[in-house]
Amino acid sequence: MRVIVDKSLCKNCNYCKVAIACSGEETCIACGSCVDACPYSARKLIENGREAINVGCTINGQYIDVQSHQSVLQVLESFGYQITSFPEKDSIFAPCRTGGCYSCAVQIDGELRPSCNTPIREGMVINTQVETQIPKRIVSGFQGHHVGGVGTPKNLSSRSPLGYLEVACFASGCLYRCSTCQNWRVTYMSHMKPLNPNEAASRLTIERKHCQVDRMAISGGESTLNRKWLIKFVEYLKKLNPDSDARIHIDTNAAILTTDYIDELVEAGMTDIGPDLKGLQLKTFMNIICQKSPPLAKKYLKTSWDAVKYILDEYYDRVFMGVGIPFNRTFMSLDEISEIGFKLAKWDPTLQVTVLDYRPEFRAQTLHRPTYDEMLQVKTTLENSGLKKVMCQTSGGYIR
């Protein structure tokens, strides 16, 4: 396999060259990173018929011969290592497959690197036992925010002289492939130096002091993919910000947010969370996240909804939660919006719900942004279902 460019679709935006860590056309390993990241779907994987050569490498002390033009992850899979898209014991969790989250990282020639987009080469020494290694992840965009995210209480007013509600950073890598991704420039970014948790927590703390706010957030991409990294990041944030006013906020799609993961985050210091639910019906969910496997999509969907219920049942007195819901008539009907509202209202009618107006972003260039009147109708529908705290995003600001 190799990547080709459809010149009729390419807009020469150069994102694939600037943002994607790539071995180059001559040594393309068909990892698919640039294919997934192209906003115009101009890059495609094809069978190329290239003749591969044998190269020798060492995996966990065993010398083996493998074919060239492969990623380290592909080699590991071919030699029987279990690779998963949902965290499982004794497996290599490879959710993003674009090199940003470092969940699939292994030690390569003494350095922690993502296996999904690192080319195999002659003489490479690979060690998959990285439990004692300090985790890394690509994180960027440390900055102040005037509005905040889904998990930001919407009744807050800024106490910052600069008008900020919180500071935030954004983690690369996502297990979804939403055509409407608003943070796609961050999501698929892999050509940056990764940070360890302490480095990222220190940078966000410095930004907090500069912006004079109490709230610190991480979003993405998907912030929860690298569990070990995120737990350490939250722990370091809590240590660096011991004051009682400090709030640590995580925005997430909650697709892998199991109950034990939630417990660990709360114990580490998480105070606020914003699960962004991508639908209630499986068909809608699969359409929005562009997932073709029903069993995997069903697992993601169930986990995300179960996470919301678990937080309400176990931590709602300690952790603030605001839930996000997408809306665009292309993806979701008002009937489904109503179903979502009734389900959430049954759990807790006072839950903060923010409806996001899905608009032309990333690959959904022909999508029409919902009108103000449409979003007002969504708000009315949710309130009629019993929800008392509904906000809807529009081009003119939030309808509260």
Secondary structure, 3 states (H helix, E strand, C coil): CEEEECCCCCCCCCHHHHCCCCCCCCCCCCCCHHHHHCCCCCEEEECCCCCCCEEEEEECCEEEEEECCCEHHHHHHHCCCCEECCCCCCCEECCCCCCCCCCCEEEECCEEEECCCCECCCCCEEECCCCCCCCCECEEEEEEECCCCCCCCCCCCCCCCCCCCEEEEEECCCCCCCCCCCCHHHHCCCCCCCECHHHHHHHHHHHHHHHCCCEEEEEECCCCCCHHHHHHHHHHHHHHCCCCCCEEEEEECCCCCCHHHHHHHHHHCCCEEEEECCCCCHHHHHHHHCCCCHHHHHHHHHHHHHHHHHHHHHCCCCCEEEEEEEECCCCCCHHHHHHHHHHHHHHCCCCEEEEEECCCCCCCCCCCCCCHHHHHHHHHHHHHCCCCEEEEEECCEEEC
